[in-house]
Amino acid sequence: MKFKLKSIKRKIGFRGPIMLILVLLLPILIIIYSPVKIIMGSLNGLMTFSSVVFLLWMISALFIGRGGSCGYLCPYGALSEVMGGWLMNKKARSPLASKIKYLSFAGFLALIIYSRRVIEGNNGFDPFLISDQVNFLNINSYGIMLMVISFMMVVGISSIAGNRAFCRYLCPQAIFLYIAQKVSRIIKIPSLNLKADPGKCDSCQRCNWVCPMGLEMMELVKEMEDEHLISHSDCISCGDCIRDCKKGSIRYSFGIPRG
């Protein structure tokens, strides 16, 4: 029993309670935040609370990467992690399937650009899309909520493919956040990053085992001979690899990126 509890604790990690709370609060959080509401609000010329949240996440990605948003705050990522990781006990490891999210990103961006050209700017602010101004394609606020719930179900069902499968394979917003993180490094904004010290790595592969995104973290640590920043479009900077590394070969580093 002691071994089993230790194994469960290791799998869930210190983010576990946060993920569970986010999942339990999903019935409330889907009213506050959903990518569906970002798109539908934009198509109706309306700024939504979901749009504001995502803009704040993009700004935060300049300074702390995807850790704050994807690693600790996204309820859909939490749902995917609980379903795919805790219940299915399966990793999403397909590099090829990871390319699908670029198509999702292109579609998401195209819809936003299209709405801006057709609507010609915002007509107002409707935080939760419940006003009479919502009329694109004759979809009312109840229809939008049905779409939001359907999106949540897609995230849950996609977990059959593994832990955070939706995040790795389908999430369009992941690319926006990754771009913000890359911009931060290019223009040298002091930011939080994962730093690898390959000299300390003993190839135990514990980091591979705990990574919720199914990344081969050990390979990312050893990809260069000297200390270096870990850069991968699917890394959510959650810190699980840092927690489980007994040799200190991965750590958080805050400052102006130098490589």
C-alpha positions, 0 to 999 in steps of 0.5 A, a space after each residue: 500500500 505504501 508503494 502504491 501511494 508513493 507511485 500515485 503521488 509521483 504520477 500526480 505531482 505537486 500540480 495534482 491538486 490544482 488540476 483536480 480543482 480546475 476540473 471540478 470547477 469546469 462547469 463554472 470555468 467554461 462560462 468564464 473561459 473558452 476558445 469557442 467564445 473567443 472565436 464566436 465573440 470575434 465573429 460577432 464583433 464583440 470582445 469577450 472575457 475569454 479574449 481578455 484572459 487569453 491576451 493576458 496569457 500571451 503577455 505572461 508567456 513573454 515572462 514565464 513561458 507557458 507555465 502559468 497558462 498551460 501548466 497551471 491555469 487552463 481548465 481544458 489542459 487539466 481535464 485532458 491531464 486528469 482523463 488521459 494521465 490519471 485515468 487512462 495512464 497513457 502518454 501522447 507521444 506521436 511527433 507526427 500528430 503534433 503537427 496537426 495543431 499547426 493546422 488548428 492554429 492556422 484555422 483559428 487565426 484565419 477566423 480571427 482575421 476574417 472576423 476583423 475584416 468583415 466586422 470592421 472592429 469591435 462593436 462592444 464588450 460582452 464578457 460571457 456572450 449572453 446578450 442579444 448582440 450574438 447573432 452570427 449564423 443565427 446562433 444565440 447564446 444558448 447555441 454558443 454554450 452548447 458549442 462550448 460544452 461540445 468543445 469540452 467533450 472533445 477535449 475529454 474524448 481526445 484524452 483516449 490518445 493520452 495525457 494532454 493529447 488535446 494540448 499536444 495534438 490539437 490546441 491552436 492557442 499553444 502555438 500563439 503562446 509558443 510564439 510569444 515565448 520565442 519572441 521573448 528570447 529573441 528580443 531578450 526579455 528577462 523570462 523564466 525558462 527551463 535550463 538543462 545541465 547535461 553534465 549532471 544527467 545520469 540517464 535515469 529517464 525519470 523526467 521522461 516518465 513524469 512529463 505530462 506532454 509525453 516529451 523525451 526530456 532526457 534527449 532535450 537535456 542531452 541535445 547539447 554538451 553544455 548548459 542550455 535552455 530547453 526549447 520545444 513547442 510542446 513543453 508547458 514549463 510545468 516543472 514536473 521534470 525538475 521535481 523528479 530529477 534527483 541530480 539537478 540536471 533540469 532547473 528553472 532559470 530566470 533572466 535574459 536568455 543567452 542560449 
